[in-house]
Amino acid sequence: MKAFNRILLAATAAVILLFAVVNMILAADKTDGGRLYRVEISRLALEIEANGSADISECEYVTNIERYGERFYSTDSDYVIREINGELYRFDYRANGYSNKAHLVGIVNAVLGTMAILFIAVMLYIKFAILAPFERLSGLPYELSKGNLNAPIEETKNRFFGKFLWGIDILRENIEQQKQREREMQKEKKTLLLSLSHDIKTPLSAIKLYSAALSKNLYSDAEKQHKIAENINEKADEIEGYVSQIITASREDFFSLEVNMGEFYLSELVEKIAGYYREKLALIKTDFIIGKYKNCLLSGDLSRSVEVLQNVMENALKYGDGKCVELIFPGDDECVQIAIRNSGCTLGKDNLPHIFESFWRGANAGNIGGNGLGLYICRQLMHRMNGEIFAEINDDIITVAAVFARA
């Protein structure tokens, strides 16, 4: 902002200097800018010289011709005296156009003044309407990087950045809420892990005790040994249950998958996906086919629905052969299916039940980057929107369909 203030100050000084220079030039100009009246006077003088009189009815500037006499010098008008045929004649005239220098200076100053006011007004508008909102945000990234999410951002009705500032404030609040949820979740997980770790010690101690007894042949009776082996197996199952709880706690609810339920048209969802991928697929020479559909009102979260279809589309581009991707709409009276189909699938049908599990990656992943969470997130989101998602493979064609409830 300081740099802009310096520019504004320099521009104002330049405007003032321009005023001064223009007025100095006009003041230094000693010429009479409008001498068209002299042409008329010369013409009239020739006419008087030839005829002894002249007609001024068609003259634009000459207003009167006076022959020398008592009232020869009694006039308030500008005039020129000429001697014609030995007599003096006075030609009264009015100045033409902008010959009046004061009038010209006034007009020039008025134009320059208007331009200066408009220029300074535009500069001030840019300062307060465009730059000032960013000035208020200048320290926000640094504060966010330090984890300071408490200072609210004042809302504004600025037509350019009011909504932007409001969005930044909502983002700050969401980050703060997410941070709080993560702290609570971490606390719950630590408590759970400590509790499970303590619970594991009991069956583990029993297993160690039984193992030591068996190793030292303290139980010679075969029936007793069989009973001890069953106890060890029972305790091992108990430990396995605790381990399963630890695994579940480490992966479930790890993502913030909030859904704002509402209603939206199928065409809105299709247009968003088509608008994003039509150009992208054209650049990589992949055909993108959108099937026919009947527009209807769906129940769910539009932004989350877009996220689901984008995840499926990215998988189609990542693991397909790049020839063609289709967006189709299988018929269903009770719900609406949106399916994405592509060829080049190398995933075995026996792996199909696992593709929606978290952190699972198929044998066809190879060196392709990923973490096995995309389709897992899709299923979680669809369940939260009272929908479903499933996949099927026919030969080398895989179809992943999202099922939405009608509104």
ZAMARSE-846682 format. One record per residue (C-alpha): residue number from 1; residue in one letter; x, y, z. Coordinates in nm, 2 decimals. Layout:
BEGIN
R    nr   rest        u        v        w
R   NUM      a        X        Y        Z
...
//
This chain:
BEGIN
R    nr   rest        u        v        w
R     1      m     0.00     0.00     0.00
R     2      k     0.29     0.24     0.07
R     3      a     0.42     0.19    -0.28
R     4      f     0.07     0.27    -0.42
R     5      n     0.05     0.58    -0.21
R     6      r     0.38     0.70    -0.36
R     7      i     0.25     0.63    -0.71
R     8      l    -0.07     0.83    -0.62
R     9      l     0.14     1.12    -0.49
R    10      a     0.36     1.12    -0.80
R    11      a     0.06     1.11    -1.03
R    12      t    -0.10     1.41    -0.84
R    13      a     0.22     1.60    -0.87
R    14      a     0.24     1.53    -1.24
R    15      v    -0.12     1.66    -1.28
R    16      i    -0.04     1.98    -1.10
R    17      l     0.28     2.02    -1.31
R    18      l     0.07     1.97    -1.63
R    19      f    -0.17     2.24    -1.52
R    20      a     0.12     2.48    -1.46
R    21      v     0.30     2.41    -1.79
R    22      v    -0.02     2.44    -2.00
R    23      n    -0.11     2.77    -1.84
R    24      m     0.25     2.90    -1.88
R    25      i     0.24     2.81    -2.25
R    26      l    -0.10     2.98    -2.30
R    27      a     0.02     3.29    -2.10
R    28      a     0.34     3.31    -2.31
R    29      d     0.15     3.30    -2.64
R    30      k     0.12     3.66    -2.76
R    31      t    -0.03     3.59    -3.09
R    32      d    -0.39     3.66    -3.16
R    33      g    -0.54     3.33    -3.24
R    34      g    -0.83     3.45    -3.44
R    35      r    -0.78     3.70    -3.72
R    36      l    -1.05     3.60    -3.96
R    37      y    -1.21     3.95    -3.90
R    38      r    -0.91     4.10    -4.09
R    39      v    -1.01     3.91    -4.40
R    40      e    -1.35     4.06    -4.39
R    41      i    -1.21     4.41    -4.32
R    42      s    -0.97     4.38    -4.62
R    43      r    -1.26     4.27    -4.85
R    44      l    -1.48     4.56    -4.73
R    45      a    -1.19     4.81    -4.77
R    46      l    -1.15     4.70    -5.14
R    47      e    -1.53     4.73    -5.19
R    48      i    -1.53     5.09    -5.04
R    49      e    -1.23     5.18    -5.25
R    50      a    -1.41     5.07    -5.56
R    51      n    -1.77     5.17    -5.49
R    52      g    -1.74     5.43    -5.21
R    53      s    -1.95     5.20    -4.98
R    54      a    -1.98     4.84    -4.86
R    55      d    -2.25     4.60    -4.75
R    56      i    -2.19     4.43    -4.41
R    57      s    -2.51     4.22    -4.40
R    58      e    -2.33     3.90    -4.48
R    59      c    -2.03     3.97    -4.26
R    60      e    -1.98     3.74    -3.97
R    61      y    -1.73     3.95    -3.77
R    62      v    -1.76     4.31    -3.88
R    63      t    -2.05     4.48    -3.71
R    64      n    -2.02     4.84    -3.82
R    65      i    -1.84     5.08    -4.06
R    66      e    -1.80     5.44    -3.94
R    67      r    -1.66     5.72    -4.17
R    68      y    -1.44     5.98    -3.99
R    69      g    -1.65     6.23    -3.80
R    70      e    -1.75     6.36    -3.45
R    71      r    -1.83     6.01    -3.31
R    72      f    -1.55     5.84    -3.49
R    73      y    -1.37     5.73    -3.17
R    74      s    -1.69     5.68    -2.96
R    75      t    -1.73     5.30    -2.95
R    76      d    -1.69     5.02    -2.70
R    77      s    -1.63     4.76    -2.96
R    78      d    -1.29     4.64    -3.09
R    79      y    -1.21     4.82    -3.41
R    80      v    -0.95     4.87    -3.69
R    81      i    -0.89     5.21    -3.87
R    82      r    -0.81     5.21    -4.23
R    83      e    -0.74     5.50    -4.47
R    84      i    -0.93     5.45    -4.80
R    85      n    -0.92     5.70    -5.08
R    86      g    -0.78     5.97    -4.85
R    87      e    -1.05     5.92    -4.58
R    88      l    -1.04     5.73    -4.25
R    89      y    -1.28     5.45    -4.19
R    90      r    -1.34     5.27    -3.86
R    91      f    -1.43     4.90    -3.88
R    92      d    -1.60     4.76    -3.57
R    93      y    -1.57     4.38    -3.52
R    94      r    -1.62     4.11    -3.27
R    95      a    -1.35     3.85    -3.19
R    96      n    -1.40     3.51    -3.36
R    97      g    -1.39     3.16    -3.21
R    98      y    -1.12     3.12    -2.94
R    99      s    -0.94     3.44    -3.01
R   100      n    -1.04     3.54    -2.66
R   101      k    -0.74     3.40    -2.48
R   102      a    -0.91     3.41    -2.14
R   103      h    -1.19     3.20    -2.27
R   104      l    -0.95     2.95    -2.42
R   105      v    -0.75     2.93    -2.10
R   106      g    -1.08     2.86    -1.91
R   107      i    -1.18     2.58    -2.14
R   108      v    -0.84     2.42    -2.13
R   109      n    -0.82     2.43    -1.75
R   110      a    -1.18     2.30    -1.72
R   111      v    -1.09     2.00    -1.95
R   112      l    -0.77     1.93    -1.76
R   113      g    -0.94     1.97    -1.43
R   114      t    -1.21     1.72    -1.52
R   115      m    -0.95     1.47    -1.64
R   116      a    -0.75     1.52    -1.33
R   117      i    -1.05     1.46    -1.10
R   118      l    -1.15     1.15    -1.29
R   119      f    -0.79     1.01    -1.28
R   120      i    -0.75     1.07    -0.91
R   121      a    -1.10     0.93    -0.84
R   122      v    -1.01     0.61    -1.03
R   123      m    -0.68     0.58    -0.84
R   124      l    -0.86     0.63    -0.50
R   125      y    -1.13     0.38    -0.60
R   126      i    -0.86     0.12    -0.68
R   127      k    -0.69     0.19    -0.35
R   128      f    -1.00     0.15    -0.13
R   129      a    -1.20    -0.09    -0.33
R   130      i    -0.94    -0.33    -0.46
R   131      l    -0.61    -0.29    -0.27
R   132      a    -0.74    -0.23     0.08
R   133      p    -0.91    -0.57     0.11
R   134      f    -0.58    -0.74     0.02
R   135      e    -0.39    -0.52     0.26
R   136      r    -0.62    -0.66     0.53
R   137      l    -0.52    -1.01     0.43
R   138      s    -0.14    -0.94     0.41
R   139      g    -0.07    -1.09     0.75
R   140      l    -0.32    -1.38     0.74
R   141      p    -0.10    -1.64     0.56
R   142      y     0.17    -1.59     0.82
R   143      e    -0.07    -1.62     1.10
R   144      l    -0.22    -1.93     0.95
R   145      s     0.12    -2.08     0.91
R   146      k     0.18    -2.03     1.28
R   147      g    -0.15    -2.20     1.36
R   148      n    -0.31    -1.88     1.48
R   149      l    -0.67    -1.93     1.36
R   150      n    -0.85    -1.73     1.62
R   151      a    -0.85    -1.38     1.47
R   152      p    -1.17    -1.33     1.27
R   153      i    -1.17    -1.15     0.94
R   154      e    -1.40    -0.85     0.93
R   155      e    -1.68    -0.90     0.67
R   156      t    -1.73    -0.63     0.40
R   157      k    -1.98    -0.56     0.12
R   158      n    -1.71    -0.49    -0.13
R   159      r    -1.84    -0.59    -0.47
R   160      f    -1.51    -0.74    -0.58
R   161      f    -1.37    -0.90    -0.27
R   162      g    -1.65    -0.91    -0.01
R   163      k    -1.74    -1.27    -0.10
R   164      f    -1.37    -1.35    -0.12
R   165      l    -1.30    -1.22     0.23
R   166      w    -1.61    -1.41     0.36
R   167      g    -1.48    -1.73     0.20
R   168      i    -1.14    -1.68     0.36
R   169      d    -1.30    -1.64     0.70
R   170      i    -1.51    -1.95     0.65
R   171      l    -1.19    -2.14     0.55
R   172      r    -1.02    -2.01     0.86
R   173      e    -1.32    -2.13     1.07
R   174      n    -1.32    -2.47     0.90
R   175      i    -0.95    -2.52     0.95
R   176      e    -0.99    -2.43     1.32
R   177      q    -1.28    -2.67     1.35
R   178      q    -1.09    -2.95     1.17
R   179      k    -0.79    -2.88     1.40
R   180      q    -1.01    -2.91     1.70
R   181      r    -1.17    -3.24     1.57
R   182      e    -0.82    -3.38     1.50
R   183      r    -0.71    -3.29     1.86
R   184      e    -1.02    -3.46     2.00
R   185      m    -0.98    -3.76     1.77
R   186      q    -0.61    -3.80     1.86
R   187      k    -0.70    -3.78     2.23
R   188      e    -0.97    -4.05     2.18
R   189      k    -0.73    -4.27     1.98
R   190      k    -0.46    -4.24     2.24
R   191      t    -0.70    -4.32     2.52
R   192      l    -0.83    -4.62     2.32
R   193      l    -0.48    -4.74     2.24
R   194      l    -0.37    -4.72     2.60
R   195      s    -0.68    -4.90     2.71
R   196      l    -0.64    -5.18     2.45
R   197      s    -0.27    -5.21     2.53
R   198      h    -0.36    -5.26     2.89
R   199      d    -0.63    -5.51     2.80
R   200      i    -0.38    -5.70     2.58
R   201      k    -0.14    -5.75     2.87
R   202      t    -0.39    -5.98     3.06
R   203      p    -0.43    -6.25     2.79
R   204      l    -0.07    -6.21     2.69
R   205      s     0.05    -6.29     3.04
R   206      a    -0.18    -6.59     3.05
R   207      i    -0.04    -6.72     2.72
R   208      k     0.32    -6.67     2.85
R   209      l     0.23    -6.86     3.17
R   210      y     0.07    -7.15     2.98
R   211      s     0.36    -7.17     2.74
R   212      a     0.61    -7.18     3.02
R   213      a     0.42    -7.45     3.20
R   214      l     0.40    -7.66     2.88
R   215      s     0.77    -7.61     2.80
R   216      k     0.85    -7.74     3.15
R   217      n     0.62    -8.04     3.12
R   218      l     0.42    -7.93     3.43
R   219      y     0.11    -8.09     3.29
R   220      s     0.18    -8.46     3.20
R   221      d    -0.19    -8.54     3.16
R   222      a    -0.29    -8.52     2.79
R   223      e    -0.63    -8.40     2.87
R   224      k    -0.49    -8.12     3.08
R   225      q    -0.24    -8.03     2.80
R   226      h    -0.53    -8.01     2.56
R   227      k    -0.72    -7.78     2.79
R   228      i    -0.42    -7.55     2.82
R   229      a    -0.38    -7.54     2.44
R   230      e    -0.75    -7.44     2.41
R   231      n    -0.69    -7.17     2.67
R   232      i    -0.39    -7.04     2.47
R   233      n    -0.60    -7.04     2.15
R   234      e    -0.88    -6.85     2.33
R   235      k    -0.64    -6.59     2.46
R   236      a    -0.48    -6.55     2.12
R   237      d    -0.83    -6.49     1.97
R   238      e    -0.89    -6.23     2.24
R   239      i    -0.56    -6.06     2.15
R   240      e    -0.66    -6.08     1.78
R   241      g    -0.98    -5.90     1.86
R   242      y    -0.79    -5.62     2.04
R   243      v    -0.56    -5.59     1.74
R   244      s    -0.85    -5.56     1.50
R   245      q    -0.99    -5.27     1.72
R   246      i    -0.65    -5.10     1.70
R   247      i    -0.64    -5.13     1.32
R   248      t    -1.00    -5.01     1.29
R   249      a    -0.93    -4.71     1.52
R   250      s    -0.62    -4.62     1.31
R   251      r    -0.80    -4.60     0.99
R   252      e    -1.18    -4.53     1.05
R   253      d    -1.30    -4.17     1.09
R   254      f    -0.96    -4.06     0.98
R   255      f    -1.11    -3.83     0.72
R   256      s    -1.35    -3.54     0.78
R   257      l    -1.63    -3.65     0.54
R   258      e    -1.91    -3.40     0.63
R   259      v    -2.20    -3.39     0.40
R   260      n    -2.45    -3.10     0.37
R   261      m    -2.77    -3.27     0.25
R   262      g    -2.98    -3.08     0.01
R   263      e    -3.13    -3.10    -0.34
R   264      f    -2.98    -3.05    -0.68
R   265      y    -3.05    -3.13    -1.05
R   266      l    -2.88    -3.41    -1.23
R   267      s    -2.79    -3.17    -1.51
R   268      e    -2.59    -2.95    -1.26
R   269      l    -2.38    -3.25    -1.16
R   270      v    -2.33    -3.36    -1.52
R   271      e    -2.24    -3.01    -1.64
R   272      k    -1.97    -2.97    -1.37
R   273      i    -1.81    -3.30    -1.46
R   274      a    -1.83    -3.24    -1.83
R   275      g    -1.70    -2.89    -1.80
R   276      y    -1.39    -3.01    -1.62
R   277      y    -1.31    -3.32    -1.82
R   278      r    -1.42    -3.24    -2.17
R   279      e    -1.11    -3.02    -2.24
R   280      k    -0.88    -3.24    -2.03
R   281      l    -0.96    -3.56    -2.22
R   282      a    -0.95    -3.38    -2.55
R   283      l    -0.59    -3.28    -2.48
R   284      i    -0.48    -3.64    -2.41
R   285      k    -0.68    -3.77    -2.71
R   286      t    -0.93    -3.97    -2.51
R   287      d    -1.28    -3.99    -2.63
R   288      f    -1.54    -3.86    -2.37
R   289      i    -1.89    -3.98    -2.43
R   290      i    -2.18    -3.86    -2.23
R   291      g    -2.50    -4.07    -2.26
R   292      k    -2.85    -3.94    -2.27
R   293      y    -3.03    -3.88    -1.95
R   294      k    -3.36    -3.74    -1.81
R   295      n    -3.31    -3.45    -1.59
R   296      c    -3.44    -3.49    -1.23
R   297      l    -3.39    -3.36    -0.88
R   298      l    -3.15    -3.56    -0.66
R   299      s    -3.10    -3.57    -0.29
R   300      g    -2.75    -3.52    -0.16
R   301      d    -2.46    -3.27    -0.15
R   302      l    -2.37    -3.14    -0.49
R   303      s    -2.00    -3.06    -0.41
R   304      r    -1.95    -3.40    -0.25
R   305      s    -2.12    -3.57    -0.55
R   306      v    -1.88    -3.39    -0.78
R   307      e    -1.60    -3.52    -0.56
R   308      v    -1.72    -3.88    -0.59
R   309      l    -1.74    -3.87    -0.97
R   310      q    -1.41    -3.69    -1.00
R   311      n    -1.24    -3.97    -0.80
R   312      v    -1.39    -4.23    -1.03
R   313      m    -1.30    -4.04    -1.34
R   314      e    -0.94    -4.00    -1.22
R   315      n    -0.92    -4.38    -1.16
R   316      a    -1.06    -4.44    -1.51
R   317      l    -0.78    -4.22    -1.66
R   318      k    -0.51    -4.37    -1.43
R   319      y    -0.58    -4.74    -1.48
R   320      g    -0.76    -4.74    -1.82
R   321      d    -0.61    -4.77    -2.17
R   322      g    -0.69    -4.40    -2.25
R   323      k    -0.90    -4.48    -2.55
R   324      c    -1.25    -4.38    -2.42
R   325      v    -1.43    -4.29    -2.11
R   326      e    -1.81    -4.30    -2.10
R   327      l    -2.05    -4.13    -1.86
R   328      i    -2.38    -4.33    -1.88
R   329      f    -2.71    -4.34    -1.69
R   330      p    -2.85    -4.68    -1.65
R   331      g    -3.23    -4.68    -1.61
R   332      d    -3.38    -4.71    -1.26
R   333      d    -3.72    -4.60    -1.14
R   334      e    -3.66    -4.57    -0.77
R   335      c    -3.31    -4.41    -0.79
R   336      v    -3.07    -4.26    -1.03
R   337      q    -2.75    -4.43    -1.14
R   338      i    -2.45    -4.24    -1.28
R   339      a    -2.19    -4.48    -1.42
R   340      i    -1.84    -4.43    -1.55
R   341      r    -1.71    -4.69    -1.79
R   342      n    -1.37    -4.74    -1.94
R   343      s    -1.18    -5.01    -2.12
R   344      g    -0.83    -5.14    -2.05
R   345      c    -0.91    -5.28    -1.71
R   346      t    -0.65    -5.53    -1.59
R   347      l    -0.80    -5.59    -1.24
R   348      g    -0.90    -5.94    -1.17
R   349      k    -1.26    -6.01    -1.07
R   350      d    -1.15    -6.17    -0.75
R   351      n    -1.01    -5.83    -0.64
R   352      l    -1.34    -5.65    -0.71
R   353      p    -1.48    -5.69    -0.36
R   354      h    -1.18    -5.51    -0.21
R   355      i    -1.16    -5.20    -0.43
R   356      f    -1.37    -4.99    -0.18
R   357      e    -1.15    -5.08     0.12
R   358      s    -0.92    -4.82     0.27
R   359      f    -0.55    -4.84     0.18
R   360      w    -0.61    -5.14    -0.05
R   361      r    -0.45    -5.13    -0.39
R   362      g    -0.49    -5.40    -0.66
R   363      a    -0.22    -5.60    -0.83
R   364      n    -0.27    -5.39    -1.14
R   365      a    -0.14    -5.07    -0.96
R   366      g     0.22    -5.14    -1.04
R   367      n     0.42    -4.82    -1.03
R   368      i     0.12    -4.60    -1.06
R   369      g     0.10    -4.35    -0.77
R   370      g    -0.18    -4.37    -0.51
R   371      n    -0.27    -4.46    -0.16
R   372      g    -0.58    -4.68    -0.20
R   373      l    -0.82    -4.42    -0.05
R   374      g    -1.01    -4.28    -0.35
R   375      l    -1.28    -4.53    -0.38
R   376      y    -1.30    -4.58    -0.01
R   377      i    -1.38    -4.21     0.03
R   378      c    -1.63    -4.24    -0.25
R   379      r    -1.82    -4.52    -0.07
R   380      q    -1.81    -4.33     0.27
R   381      l    -1.95    -4.02     0.10
R   382      m    -2.23    -4.20    -0.09
R   383      h    -2.34    -4.38     0.23
R   384      r    -2.36    -4.04     0.41
R   385      m    -2.58    -3.92     0.12
R   386      n    -2.80    -4.23     0.16
R   387      g    -2.67    -4.36    -0.17
R   388      e    -2.44    -4.65    -0.28
R   389      i    -2.15    -4.72    -0.52
R   390      f    -2.06    -5.04    -0.68
R   391      a    -1.84    -5.18    -0.96
R   392      e    -1.85    -5.46    -1.22
R   393      i    -1.61    -5.60    -1.47
R   394      n    -1.69    -5.75    -1.81
R   395      d    -1.39    -5.86    -2.00
R   396      d    -1.16    -5.56    -2.00
R   397      i    -1.43    -5.30    -1.93
R   398      i    -1.49    -5.18    -1.58
R   399      t    -1.80    -4.98    -1.48
R   400      v    -1.83    -4.79    -1.15
R   401      a    -2.18    -4.67    -1.08
R   402      a    -2.29    -4.42    -0.81
R   403      v    -2.65    -4.46    -0.70
R   404      f    -2.83    -4.14    -0.59
R   405      a    -3.17    -4.11    -0.41
R   406      r    -3.43    -3.90    -0.58
R   407      a    -3.54    -3.59    -0.40
//
